[in-house]
């Protein structure tokens, strides 16, 4: 067993989270408790869980990879989420008022049950991929803190994430995320000036931090904006955010939570990019440490080999654990609960009792966790996995969700066509990209969103307008 203090810090934190899960599991009496924490979350708890679940491996691992290669231009990707949060703040009270369980419930309420089925399938595809790269990121953490081989680390991470989520669902996740949210926010605030002082005092920066400051970092504007809008569209339709709004005590608490969330998110994501740029510019030879092995390791490598004092290095690796584990557990809950409620209960076993729903949710949590682990081998990098997951969901679901709240003229046929073509175009274009590069050099996001929005508008205008009874509840 490793004697590294980094290992013991991370292990101690994971044991703390496990204790929260075991304690919370005793309070789960129904599927509502498992999926929505009993619809009793305050704004304070919601801010923590929304921050911790959004700031995940995509921010820490994929963000490190982006910042390593393109500098401060990496801020374009998370900045898309800030625009998305502003829109969600406007919609939050209306979302909570609908009193639904999952985002596909909204699709059925506004369109029909087939929209719900297509939406659930898209969620399962996209969020299983997101869980996969969280597990991959946790494997990196375990490798750096305890020299555990990456493959073994992924297995350990997968077992932890699956077991934690299956125990108590959102009841444990929301309470774990209160702790994680505080750890993440304080950790990055302290880490940025500390790492900068380490670099300047040891004269270990290979170049001024400002040398990484440019608008796109060398990427084309089309690629840069594809990152921006794919993140924006992911957040606008993110089912775990809608699920957490459904779990708020009332509409007022939902609105307050989103306002607090945007402030905390901007602070954390700006500082994470800054931290990654500092870490990428360090001369690790000055510390007698090995160079960074992969761009995605950037922040974790700096925490392990450059951060002083030792306690702060341990703290940053604990922050990384908090970031990845909170997102992995929140997002693993999504495909499991969506398949249970929106496929099995809605189409196959409509007479399922509450205990059966709870049992199926837990069994499918295990199944989709295993699928996520197996999916890791299909992509070369975390950044690549994140881009695919963001696009397949942002193009497949978000236009239809936003139209339900913002456009009275959208029709059922338009919504279904949007989901089907947006998801289908993403998967087809991505398969072609994996085989021989992007067709015509065009990033997947553009043809996918064009197909989705085009179908939504054209099919809606070509079909009969629907009565106010169909759309009124989304606008009152």
C-alpha positions in Angstrom: 0.0 0.0 0.0 1.2 3.5 -0.9 2.7 5.6 1.9 2.3 8.8 -0.1 0.6 11.6 1.9 -1.3 12.5 -1.3 -2.7 9.0 -1.4 -3.9 9.1 2.2 -5.5 12.6 1.7 -7.5 11.3 -1.3 -8.4 8.0 0.4 -9.5 9.9 3.5 -11.8 12.1 1.4 -13.3 9.2 -0.4 -14.0 7.5 2.9 -15.7 10.7 4.1 -17.9 10.7 1.0 -18.6 7.0 1.4 -19.8 7.7 5.0 -22.2 10.4 3.7 -23.6 7.9 1.2 -24.2 5.2 3.7 -25.8 7.6 6.2 -28.0 9.1 3.5 -29.1 5.7 2.1 -31.0 5.1 5.4 -33.3 8.1 4.4 -34.2 6.7 1.0 -37.8 5.4 1.3 -39.1 6.0 -2.2 -38.1 6.7 -5.8 -38.8 10.4 -5.2 -36.2 10.4 -2.4 -33.7 8.6 -4.8 -34.3 10.8 -7.8 -35.3 14.2 -6.4 -34.2 14.1 -2.7 -37.8 14.3 -1.6 -38.3 17.7 -3.4 -37.0 19.5 -0.3 -33.6 21.1 -1.3 -32.9 24.7 -0.3 -31.1 27.2 -2.4 -28.0 26.8 -0.3 -27.9 23.1 -0.9 -28.8 23.5 -4.6 -25.9 25.9 -5.3 -23.5 23.4 -3.9 -24.8 20.4 -5.8 -25.3 22.3 -9.1 -21.7 23.7 -8.9 -20.1 20.4 -7.9 -22.0 18.4 -10.6 -21.3 20.9 -13.4 -17.6 21.4 -12.5 -16.3 18.0 -13.4 -13.7 16.1 -15.4 -14.6 18.3 -18.4 -13.4 21.3 -16.5 -10.4 19.8 -14.7 -9.1 17.2 -17.2 -10.4 18.4 -20.6 -9.9 22.0 -19.5 -6.3 21.3 -18.6 -5.7 19.7 -22.0 -7.2 22.7 -23.7 -5.3 25.3 -21.6 -2.0 23.4 -22.1 -2.4 23.6 -25.8 -4.1 26.9 -26.3 -3.5 29.0 -23.2 -6.2 31.3 -21.8 -8.3 30.8 -24.9 -9.5 27.7 -23.0 -11.9 30.0 -21.3 -14.1 30.0 -24.4 -15.5 26.5 -23.6 -16.7 27.2 -20.0 -17.8 30.7 -21.0 -20.5 29.0 -23.1 -22.0 27.7 -19.9 -22.2 31.2 -18.4 -24.5 32.3 -21.2 -26.5 29.1 -20.7 -26.9 29.7 -17.0 -28.4 33.2 -17.6 -31.1 31.6 -19.7 -31.7 28.9 -17.1 -32.1 31.7 -14.4 -35.0 33.1 -16.5 -36.6 29.7 -16.9 -36.0 28.2 -13.4 -39.3 29.2 -11.7 -41.3 27.9 -14.7 -39.3 24.6 -14.7 -40.0 24.1 -11.0 -43.7 24.9 -11.3 -44.1 22.0 -13.8 -43.6 19.5 -10.9 -42.0 16.8 -13.2 -39.3 14.1 -12.4 -37.0 14.2 -15.4 -36.3 16.4 -18.4 -37.9 13.9 -20.8 -41.1 14.4 -18.8 -41.1 18.0 -20.1 -40.7 16.6 -23.6 -43.8 14.4 -23.2 -45.8 17.2 -21.6 -45.1 19.6 -24.5 -44.8 17.1 -27.4 -45.7 13.4 -26.9 -44.4 10.1 -25.5 -42.2 9.5 -28.5 -40.4 12.7 -27.9 -39.9 11.5 -24.4 -38.4 8.2 -25.7 -36.1 9.8 -28.1 -35.0 12.3 -25.5 -34.3 9.5 -23.0 -32.2 7.7 -25.6 -30.1 10.8 -26.3 -29.6 11.4 -22.6 -28.4 7.8 -22.2 -25.9 8.1 -25.1 -24.5 11.5 -24.0 -24.3 11.1 -20.3 -22.9 7.6 -20.3 -20.0 9.1 -22.3 -19.6 11.9 -19.7 -19.5 9.4 -16.9 -16.8 7.5 -18.9 -14.4 10.4 -18.9 -15.0 11.2 -15.2 -13.9 7.6 -14.5 -10.9 8.1 -16.8 -10.0 11.3 -14.9 -10.3 9.5 -11.5 -7.9 6.9 -12.9 -5.4 9.7 -13.6 -5.7 11.0 -10.1 -5.1 7.6 -8.5 -2.0 7.1 -10.8 -0.5 10.4 -9.8 -1.2 10.1 -6.0 -0.4 6.4 -5.5 1.3 5.1 -8.7 -1.7 2.8 -9.2 -1.6 1.7 -12.9 -4.1 3.7 -14.9 -6.2 0.7 -15.8 -6.5 -0.5 -12.2 -7.2 3.1 -11.1 -10.2 3.2 -13.6 -11.6 0.0 -12.2 -11.3 1.3 -8.6 -13.0 4.6 -9.7 -15.8 2.8 -11.5 -16.6 0.6 -8.5 -16.6 3.7 -6.2 -18.8 5.8 -8.5 -21.3 2.9 -9.1 -21.6 1.9 -5.5 -21.9 5.5 -4.2 -24.7 6.4 -6.7 -26.6 3.2 -6.3 -26.7 3.5 -2.5 -28.8 6.7 -2.1 -29.1 8.5 -5.4 -29.6 12.3 -5.2 -30.3 12.1 -1.4 -26.6 11.3 -0.9 -25.3 13.2 -4.0 -26.8 16.5 -2.9 -25.3 16.3 0.6 -21.9 15.1 -0.7 -22.0 18.0 -3.2 -22.5 20.6 -0.4 -19.1 19.5 0.9 -17.6 19.2 -2.6 -18.8 22.6 -3.7 -17.1 24.3 -0.7 -13.9 22.3 -1.2 -13.8 23.2 -5.0 -14.4 26.9 -4.5 -11.9 27.4 -1.7 -9.3 25.2 -3.3 -9.0 27.0 -6.6 -9.1 30.4 -4.9 -6.1 29.5 -2.8 -4.2 27.5 -5.4 -3.8 30.1 -8.1 -1.7 32.6 -6.1 0.2 29.8 -4.4 1.3 28.1 -7.6 2.2 31.4 -9.1 4.4 32.2 -6.1 6.1 28.8 -6.4 7.0 29.5 -10.1 8.3 33.0 -9.5 10.3 32.2 -6.3 12.0 29.3 -8.0 12.4 31.1 -11.3 10.7 28.0 -12.7 8.3 29.5 -15.3 9.5 28.8 -18.8 7.7 32.0 -20.0 5.5 34.7 -18.6 2.0 33.6 -17.9 0.8 36.4 -20.1 2.5 34.7 -23.1 -0.5 32.3 -23.2 -2.9 35.2 -23.6 -4.5 35.3 -27.0 -8.1 35.3 -28.4 -8.1 31.7 -29.8 -4.6 30.3 -28.9 -4.0 29.3 -32.5 -7.3 27.5 -33.1 -9.6 28.7 -35.9 -12.6 30.8 -34.9 -14.9 28.1 -36.2 -13.3 25.5 -33.8 -13.3 28.0 -30.9 -17.0 28.9 -31.3 -17.9 25.2 -31.7 -16.5 24.6 -28.2 -18.3 27.7 -26.9 -21.7 26.8 -28.3 -21.5 23.1 -27.7 -21.0 23.8 -24.0 -23.7 26.5 -24.0 -26.3 24.1 -25.6 -25.3 21.3 -23.3 -26.0 23.4 -20.2 -29.3 24.8 -21.6 -30.7 21.4 -21.8 -28.7 19.6 -19.1 -31.1 17.1 -17.5 -29.3 17.0 -14.2 -29.8 20.7 -13.8 -33.5 20.5 -14.6 -33.7 17.5 -12.2 -32.2 19.5 -9.4 -34.6 22.4 -10.1 -37.4 19.9 -9.8 -36.0 19.0 -6.4 -36.1 22.6 -5.0 -38.5 23.4 -2.2 -40.3 26.0 -4.4 -39.9 28.4 -7.3 -38.2 31.1 -5.2 -35.5 28.7 -4.0 -34.9 27.5 -7.6 -34.3 31.1 -8.9 -32.0 32.0 -5.9 -30.0 28.8 -6.5 -29.3 29.6 -10.2 -28.2 33.1 -9.3 -25.7 31.8 -6.7 -24.6 29.1 -9.1 -23.6 31.4 -11.9 -21.4 33.5 -9.6 -19.6 30.5 -8.2 -19.2 28.9 -11.6 -17.6 31.9 -13.2 -15.1 32.2 -10.3 -14.2 28.5 -10.3 -13.9 28.1 -14.1 -11.8 31.2 -14.6 -9.4 30.2 -11.9 -9.2 26.6 -13.2 -8.0 27.8 -16.6 -5.6 30.2 -14.9 -4.2 27.4 -12.8 -3.8 25.1 -15.8 -1.9 27.8 -17.7 0.5 28.3 -14.7 1.0 24.6 -14.4 1.7 24.2 -18.2 4.4 26.8 -18.1 6.3 25.4 -15.1 9.8 24.0 -15.6 9.4 20.8 -13.5 13.1 20.1 -13.8 13.7 22.9 -11.3 11.8 20.8 -8.7 13.6 17.6 -9.7 10.3 16.3 -11.0 9.3 14.6 -14.3 7.7 16.6 -17.1 4.0 16.4 -17.7 3.2 13.1 -19.5 0.0 14.2 -21.1 -1.8 17.6 -21.5 -4.8 16.3 -19.5 -2.6 15.7 -16.5 -1.5 19.4 -16.3 -3.2 20.6 -13.0 -2.9 17.2 -11.3 0.8 17.0 -12.2 1.5 20.5 -10.7 -0.4 19.6 -7.5 1.7 16.4 -7.1 5.1 17.7 -7.9 5.2 21.6 -7.7 2.6 22.8 -5.2 4.0 24.0 -1.9 3.4 23.5 1.0 2.8 19.8 0.8 -0.6 20.3 2.5 -1.7 22.5 -0.4 -0.7 19.8 -2.9 -2.8 17.3 -1.0 -5.7 19.8 -0.9 -5.6 20.3 -4.7 -5.7 16.6 -5.3 -8.6 16.3 -2.9 -10.3 19.1 -4.9 -9.7 17.1 -8.0 -11.3 14.1 -6.3 -14.3 16.2 -5.3 -14.7 17.6 -8.8 -14.6 14.3 -10.6 -16.5 12.2 -8.1 -19.4 14.6 -7.8 -20.0 14.9 -11.5 -19.6 11.2 -12.1 -22.2 10.3 -9.5 -24.7 13.0 -10.6 -24.4 12.1 -14.3 -24.5 8.3 -13.7 -27.9 8.8 -12.0 -29.3 10.3 -15.2 -29.2 7.4 -17.7 -30.3 5.0 -15.0 -33.3 7.0 -13.8 -34.3 8.0 -17.4 -34.3 4.4 -18.6 -36.2 3.2 -15.6 -39.0 5.9 -15.6 -39.1 6.9 -19.3 -38.6 3.6 -21.0 -39.4 0.7 -18.7 -42.2 2.3 -16.6 -43.6 4.4 -19.5 -43.6 1.8 -22.2 -43.0 -1.7 -20.8 -44.3 -1.9 -17.2 -46.6 1.0 -16.6 -48.0 -0.7 -13.4 -44.6 -0.8 -11.7 -44.8 0.1 -8.0 -42.6 2.6 -6.3 -40.3 -0.1 -4.8 -39.8 -1.7 -8.2 -38.9 1.7 -9.7 -36.3 2.2 -6.9 -34.9 -1.3 -7.5 -34.7 -0.9 -11.3 -33.0 2.5 -10.8 -30.3 0.9 -8.7 -29.8 -2.1 -11.0 -29.5 0.2 -14.0 -27.0 2.5 -12.2 -24.7 -0.6 -12.0 -25.3 -1.5 -15.6 -24.7 2.0 -17.1 -21.6 2.4 -14.8 -20.2 -0.8 -16.4 -21.0 0.5 -19.9 -19.3 3.8 -19.1 -16.2 2.0 -18.1 -16.2 0.0 -21.3 -16.7 3.2 -23.4 -13.4 4.7 -22.2 -11.4 2.8 -24.8 -13.4 4.3 -27.7 -11.7 7.8 -27.4 -8.1 9.0 -27.4 -8.5 11.9 -25.0 -10.8 13.4 -22.4 -11.2 16.6 -24.5 -12.4 14.5 -27.4 -14.9 12.6 -25.3 -16.2 15.8 -23.8 -16.7 17.4 -27.2 -18.7 14.4 -28.5 -20.9 14.2 -25.4 -21.6 17.9 -25.3 -22.5 18.0 -29.0 -24.7 14.9 -29.1 -26.8 16.3 -26.2 -26.7 20.0 -27.1 -27.9 19.4 -30.7 -30.2 16.5 -29.9 -32.2 17.8 -27.0 -31.6 21.5 -26.2 -33.4 23.1 -29.2 -36.6 21.1 -28.5 -36.4 21.9 -24.7 -35.9 25.7 -25.3 -38.6 25.8 -27.9 -41.1 24.4 -25.4 -40.5 27.4 -23.1 -39.8 30.1 -25.6 -41.8 29.5 -28.9 -45.5 29.0 -28.8 -45.6 27.9 -32.5 -43.4 24.8 -32.1 -45.3 21.6 -32.9 -45.0 18.0 -31.8 -43.7 17.0 -35.2 -41.1 19.8 -35.1 -39.9 18.8 -31.7 -39.5 15.1 -32.6 -37.8 15.9 -35.9 -35.3 18.1 -34.1 -34.4 15.5 -31.5 -34.1 12.7 -34.1 -32.1 14.6 -36.7 -29.9 16.5 -34.2 -28.8 13.2 -32.5 -28.5 11.3 -35.7 -26.4 13.9 -37.4 -24.0 14.1 -34.4 -23.5 10.4 -34.3 -23.1 10.0 -38.0 -20.7 13.0 -38.4 -18.7 11.8 -35.4 -18.3 8.3 -36.8 -17.0 9.8 -40.0 -14.6 12.1 -38.0 -13.2 9.1 -36.1 -12.6 7.3 -39.3 -10.9 9.9 -41.4 -11.2 13.4 -39.8 -14.1 15.9 -40.0 -15.9 15.8 -43.4 -15.0 19.0 -45.3 -13.0 20.0 -42.2 -16.2 21.1 -40.4 -16.5 20.4 -36.7 -19.5 18.2 -35.7 -21.3 20.9 -33.8 -22.3 22.9 -36.9 -24.0 20.3 -39.1 -25.6 18.8 -36.0 -27.1 22.1 -34.7 -28.1 23.1 -38.2 -30.0 19.8 -38.7 -31.7 20.1 -35.3 -32.8 23.8 -35.4 -33.6 23.5 -39.1 -35.9 20.6 -38.6 -37.5 22.2 -35.5 -38.4 25.4 -37.4 -39.3 24.1 -40.8 -41.4 21.1 -39.7 -43.2 23.3 -37.1 -44.1 25.9 -39.7 -45.2 23.2 -42.1 -47.6 21.6 -39.6 -50.7 22.8 -38.0 -50.3 25.1 -35.0 -51.3 23.5 -31.7 -54.0 24.7 -29.2 -53.1 26.8 -26.1 -54.0 23.8 -23.9 -50.8 22.2 -25.3 -48.4 25.0 -24.6 -50.1 27.4 -22.2 -48.6 25.8 -19.0 -45.1 26.6 -20.2 -45.8 30.3 -20.4 -48.2 31.2 -17.6 
